[in-house]
Amino acid sequence: MTSLVRVELTRLRWRRAVVLLLLACVVVPALIAAGTIWDTRPVSEAEIVEIQATAAPEIARCERRPRQYGVSPARAETRCAELVVEWQTSRQDLSLARERAGSGIGVAGALVVLLMLAATTFAGHDWNSGSMSNQLLFRPRRARVWAAKAVAVTGVALLTAVAVSTAYWLTLWGVMQARDLPVADGGLTASLGFGLRGAGLAAAAALGCYALTMLLRSTVATLGVVLAFGFATLVLGGSLPVSGQWEPLENIAAVLNDGTEYYVDIPPSCYDGRYAQGRAECDDTRELPLWRGATYYGGAVVLVGAASVLSFRRRDVP
């Protein structure tokens, strides 16, 4: 089995499309990090002078009527200029907590998509080129061949996602240290945990796409199924009569954020005179823990994987 995994890792390394997608897993988060760092850069002295010159009438009005701007009269002389500069630049200081709800989701989403494409491309090439039959001539035990490919794909996806996610959050933390910005207690640990959970989600997505491609024996068919699922989730998800605990996006949020909440319809009795404080059924939010989200997607991967293995063992290979 070990030798089979080494062979698959070598084949994975020599697949140009896969290498380019893995390179994109580094480049795209790096660009997101660069954009985040640039958008949260401190306001320079030159910018302050320029804004104060162009917005002098607004600053003067603030100094004459500071309370209308929410400024204490005692601080009007300094705070009015700072307030107008903040309005003009629209830049906030870098914050790990804010980025976990912003750019961090973008990084996790990019890794999921790119690693899904890498897994699909890797498995689909064997079927499109007809090399699968040649591989089985040398390794006729199909279950082992399937498992070796799965281990190679999942392992590379997991290592790539963990390395990139960790580097992303350490980079933001390092920039905050360089800018002398405060970091909340446990902020770095929470961000690294967010990245690791996102990496696990990306690895599971890669494994699921590999299994689906081995089942459908076509990269195009797999991408069609994934796109259809994504369309249904984004466009039709909110209109379907499905509880929030079964919505794909809610379960993704539960995994990334170590648990989340979803809204539910409460019974009409909660709006009449019979409402009692503390009744659980009258709370319009419910808890969706991490394990539920992990089970939701883990179960889907297991089902697709089982169908894929059975199909690979029994169907003829062209």
C-alpha positions in Angstrom: 0.0 0.0 0.0 2.8 2.4 0.9 4.4 1.9 -2.5 1.1 2.6 -4.2 0.7 5.8 -2.4 4.2 6.9 -3.4 3.4 6.1 -7.0 0.3 8.2 -6.8 2.1 11.1 -5.2 4.6 11.0 -8.0 1.9 11.0 -10.6 0.2 13.9 -8.7 3.4 15.8 -8.8 3.9 15.4 -12.5 0.3 16.4 -13.4 0.8 20.0 -14.7 -2.8 21.1 -14.1 -2.6 19.9 -10.5 0.6 21.7 -9.9 -0.8 24.9 -11.3 -3.9 24.6 -9.1 -1.7 23.9 -6.0 0.3 27.0 -7.0 -2.9 29.0 -7.2 -3.7 27.8 -3.6 -0.6 29.8 -2.6 -1.0 32.8 -4.9 -4.7 33.5 -4.4 -4.5 33.7 -0.5 -1.3 35.7 -0.9 -3.2 38.3 -3.0 -6.1 38.3 -0.5 -3.6 38.9 2.3 -1.9 41.7 0.3 -5.2 43.4 -0.4 -6.3 43.1 3.2 -3.0 44.6 4.5 -3.2 47.4 1.9 -6.9 48.2 2.7 -6.2 48.5 6.4 -2.9 50.4 6.1 -2.5 53.4 8.5 -3.3 56.8 7.2 0.0 58.5 6.2 0.9 62.1 7.2 0.7 63.2 3.6 -2.9 61.8 3.3 -3.9 63.6 6.5 -2.6 66.9 5.3 -4.3 66.6 1.9 -7.6 65.6 3.4 -7.5 68.3 6.1 -6.9 70.9 3.3 -9.7 69.7 1.1 -12.2 69.1 3.9 -11.4 72.3 5.9 -15.0 73.6 5.7 -16.4 70.3 7.1 -13.8 70.3 10.0 -14.7 74.0 10.8 -18.4 73.1 11.0 -17.6 70.2 13.3 -15.6 72.5 15.6 -18.4 75.0 15.7 -21.1 72.4 16.4 -19.2 69.4 17.8 -22.3 67.8 19.4 -24.0 67.4 16.0 -21.0 65.2 15.1 -21.0 63.2 18.3 -17.8 64.9 19.5 -17.2 66.3 23.0 -16.7 70.1 22.9 -13.5 69.7 25.0 -12.0 67.5 22.3 -13.4 69.3 19.2 -10.2 70.9 18.1 -8.4 67.5 17.7 -11.2 65.0 17.3 -13.0 66.8 14.5 -10.0 66.6 12.2 -9.5 62.9 13.1 -13.2 62.2 12.5 -13.3 63.8 9.0 -10.1 62.0 8.1 -11.7 58.7 9.1 -14.7 59.5 6.9 -12.6 60.3 3.9 -10.3 57.3 4.1 -12.9 54.7 5.2 -10.1 52.5 6.5 -10.3 50.5 9.7 -7.3 49.1 11.6 -6.5 45.4 10.9 -8.3 43.1 13.2 -8.1 39.3 13.3 -11.7 39.0 14.6 -13.0 41.1 11.7 -11.0 39.2 9.1 -12.4 35.8 10.4 -15.8 37.1 9.2 -14.3 38.6 6.1 -11.2 37.8 4.2 -10.7 34.5 6.2 -13.9 33.1 4.6 -12.5 34.1 1.2 -9.3 32.2 1.8 -11.1 29.1 3.0 -13.5 29.3 0.0 -10.6 29.7 -2.4 -8.8 26.7 -1.0 -12.0 24.5 -1.1 -12.6 25.4 -4.8 -9.0 25.0 -6.0 -8.4 21.7 -4.2 -11.7 20.3 -5.5 -10.6 21.2 -9.0 -7.2 19.6 -8.4 -8.7 16.3 -7.1 -11.2 16.2 -10.0 -8.5 16.9 -12.6 -6.2 14.3 -11.1 -8.9 11.5 -11.1 -10.5 12.5 -14.4 -7.3 12.4 -16.4 -6.9 8.7 -15.7 -10.3 8.0 -17.2 -10.1 10.5 -20.1 -6.7 9.3 -21.2 -7.5 5.6 -20.7 -4.5 5.0 -18.4 -6.7 3.5 -15.7 -6.8 0.2 -17.5 -3.0 0.2 -17.8 -2.6 0.9 -14.1 -4.9 -2.0 -13.2 -2.8 -4.4 -15.3 0.1 -3.9 -12.8 -2.1 -3.5 -9.7 -5.3 -5.6 -10.2 -6.6 -5.1 -6.6 -8.9 -2.3 -7.4 -9.8 -1.3 -3.8 -6.1 -0.7 -3.0 -5.7 1.4 -6.1 -8.7 3.5 -5.2 -7.5 3.9 -1.6 -4.0 4.9 -2.7 -5.3 7.6 -4.9 -7.6 8.8 -2.2 -4.8 9.0 0.4 -2.5 10.9 -2.0 -5.2 13.4 -3.0 -6.5 14.0 0.5 -3.0 14.1 2.1 -1.7 16.7 -0.4 -4.9 18.8 -0.1 -4.7 18.7 3.7 -1.1 19.7 3.9 -1.5 22.4 1.3 -4.5 23.9 3.0 -3.0 23.7 6.5 0.3 25.4 5.4 -1.4 28.2 3.4 -4.1 28.9 6.1 -1.5 29.0 8.9 0.8 31.2 6.9 -2.1 33.6 6.1 -3.1 34.1 9.7 0.5 34.4 11.0 1.1 37.0 8.3 -1.9 39.1 9.5 -0.8 38.7 13.1 2.8 39.7 12.2 1.5 42.9 10.4 -0.6 43.8 13.5 2.5 43.4 15.6 4.5 45.6 13.3 1.8 48.2 13.4 1.6 48.0 17.2 -2.1 47.1 17.1 -3.6 45.3 20.0 -4.5 41.6 19.6 -7.4 40.3 21.7 -6.5 37.5 24.1 -6.8 34.2 22.2 -7.2 36.1 18.9 -4.3 34.3 17.2 -5.4 30.9 18.5 -8.9 31.4 17.4 -7.7 32.5 13.9 -5.4 29.5 13.5 -8.2 27.2 14.6 -10.5 28.9 12.0 -7.8 28.2 9.4 -7.3 24.6 10.4 -11.0 23.9 10.3 -11.2 25.4 6.9 -8.3 23.2 5.8 -10.1 20.2 7.0 -13.2 21.3 5.1 -11.0 21.7 1.9 -9.4 18.3 2.3 -12.9 16.7 2.7 -14.1 18.5 -0.3 -11.1 17.3 -2.3 -11.8 13.7 -1.2 -15.4 14.0 -2.1 -14.7 15.3 -5.6 -12.1 12.6 -6.1 -14.7 9.9 -5.1 -17.4 11.5 -7.3 -15.1 11.6 -10.3 -14.1 8.0 -9.8 -17.8 7.2 -9.7 -18.9 9.3 -12.8 -15.6 8.7 -14.6 -15.6 12.2 -16.0 -14.2 15.5 -14.9 -16.9 17.4 -16.8 -19.7 15.4 -15.2 -18.3 16.0 -11.7 -18.0 19.7 -12.3 -21.6 19.8 -13.6 -22.8 18.1 -10.4 -20.8 20.5 -8.2 -22.0 23.5 -10.1 -25.6 22.4 -9.9 -25.3 21.8 -6.2 -23.7 25.2 -5.7 -26.4 26.9 -7.8 -29.2 25.2 -5.8 -27.5 26.2 -2.5 -27.0 29.9 -3.4 -30.2 30.5 -5.4 -32.8 28.1 -4.2 -31.6 27.4 -0.7 -33.5 30.3 1.0 -36.8 29.5 -0.8 -37.0 25.8 0.0 -38.9 24.7 3.1 -35.9 23.3 4.8 -34.8 23.8 8.4 -31.6 25.8 8.8 -29.8 22.9 10.4 -29.9 21.2 6.9 -28.8 24.1 4.8 -25.3 23.7 3.4 -24.1 27.2 4.1 -25.2 27.0 7.7 -23.2 23.8 8.2 -20.2 25.4 6.6 -20.4 28.2 9.1 -20.7 25.7 11.9 -17.5 24.1 10.8 -15.5 27.3 10.2 -16.7 29.1 13.3 -16.7 26.2 15.7 -20.5 26.3 15.9 -23.1 28.8 14.8 -26.8 29.7 15.2 -29.6 29.5 12.7 -33.1 31.0 12.7 -36.3 29.0 13.1 -40.0 29.8 12.9 -41.6 30.1 16.3 -45.2 29.0 17.0 -48.0 31.5 17.0 -48.6 30.9 20.7 -45.4 32.8 21.4 -47.1 36.1 20.2 -50.3 35.9 22.2 -50.9 36.2 25.9 -49.6 32.8 26.7 -46.0 33.7 26.1 -43.9 32.7 29.1 -40.4 34.0 29.6 -37.8 31.2 29.1 -39.9 28.9 26.9 -37.4 27.2 24.7 -39.8 26.9 21.8 -40.2 30.7 21.6 -36.5 31.3 21.0 -36.1 32.1 17.3 -32.5 30.8 17.2 -31.0 27.4 17.6 -27.5 26.2 18.2 -25.7 24.3 15.3 -22.5 22.9 16.8 -19.3 22.0 15.0 -19.9 18.2 15.2 -23.2 18.6 13.4 -21.6 20.5 10.5 -18.7 18.0 10.4 -21.2 15.1 10.4 -23.3 16.7 7.7 -20.4 16.9 5.2 -18.5 13.9 6.5 -21.6 11.7 5.9 -21.9 13.0 2.4 -18.3 12.1 1.6 -18.7 8.7 3.1 -21.8 7.9 1.0 -20.2 9.1 -2.2 -17.0 7.3 -1.3 -18.8 4.0 -0.7 -20.7 4.3 -4.0 -17.5 5.1 -5.8 -15.6 2.1 -4.4 -18.4 -0.3 -5.2 -18.6 1.0 -8.7 -14.9 0.9 -9.3 -14.7 -2.7 -8.1 -17.6 -4.0 -10.2 -17.8 -2.0 -13.4 -15.7 -2.7 -16.4 -12.8 -0.5 -17.0 -12.4 0.6 -20.6 
